[in-house]
Amino acid sequence: MQKHSAYRLTYALNETGQLVNVDKVPVGNKCGCFCPACKEPLIAKNQGTKRMHHFAHLSGTECDYAIESMLHILAKEKIREAFLSNSEFWIEFEYKSYCTNFAYCKFIHYSDCCESKRQRFNIKRFYDSCEQEIPYDNINRRSDLKIFSSTHPERSPIYLEFFVTHASDLEKLHSGNKIVEICIESVNDILQLAENGIIESNSYDSGDYYELEKDFRSVSFYGFKNMDYGNSHISTEIEFVRYILYQSGKTQCFQDVCNCKRLAKSKASSLLEICIHTSVSFALYEQVRYIGYQKFNIPNCILCKNYVDNYSGMGKICRLYKHLQIPRYENFDTARAKTCHYFAIDQKEMQSVLQNGLKEYHTIFCEQQSTDDIFTLQNEPHSHKD
């Protein structure tokens, strides 16, 4: 355990094995106390006025695990005492209600996809007993504290696990039991738990980085019902890229926005619309235009090998403009490719682009389907990246 000037051995074991405070025992080696970790004799330094009263090893050596063992034993005793001696003992954790579409929604998941609220329970209404070092019901492990009902044994117990430096292993935490894992860093942490109950910290309320990091890991709940996927009221504005192909062969590709539950075809005259669920349109236009051509075979100048970058770097031109007797700098209709005898598509490039497929989530609206029918390409991923 990391040494810190604020850490002092303020509790120790007496001759009967009970944990006692340094101010409750005689001074010096008359205290009759032992280290909770190595069990060596201690002396009580409890007469000074400048330094915190504490125990020290009689041999003068340092014990690396004395503070950790003290906090661990003290937590079990104080929390058990608080539970048994009071009519109320509260636990509180964050409950998240996710959108009903969350599991199969194609859009990127944001914080707007769920609503959070604090759930608070007086567990003394359901449990009346608390014991130390009781085995779990379904795994070969011992718990620090087991809270259970002696009158209703069918109720699932709550197990409390305290740690200072070494958290519980994942097999235990995900064993299906109701477990609360609590990080203890000081005696004050334990006294706060005994007085206020076990409250899952809300790290987002803290402006201080150290406190945010500390709160985030101080209390964790496992096996409790702390979420659902039945919230039908949630929706949010999402950004995406929309590609439109018209019967004439003209195309559009632009960034669009809509409510996540109201994605729809935007143009009644469109032949094909592909909505790519990303706010970044870079490199997407090349893919969607080939998808449109493969599906409907409508020629367009932008697909032609003769449609190249302008020498001046300003847009594109047809390199056969002299032969076709069209103005070099004309912003001509790219749909004229439907009647152009020189239209030629680079099949190798098209197959290469189509082979990679759209990596982003996407929805297609197609004229050959009913306008309400939404389907996805076969290469669409099957899992989300939140």
PyMOL commands that set and color helices and strands:
alter all, ss='L'
color gray80, all
select helices_A, chain A and resi 22-24+29-31+66-85+111-113+123-125+170-173+187-196+203-205+209-218+284-296+301-303+321-324+334-339+347-356
alter helices_A, ss='H'
color red, helices_A
select strands_A, chain A and resi 11-13+19-21+42-45+54-57+90-99+114-122+129-135+142-148+158-163+178-183+198-199+219-222+227-231+237-246+251-259+270-276+307-309+316-318+362-366
alter strands_A, ss='S'
color yellow, strands_A
deselect
rebuild
show_as cartoon
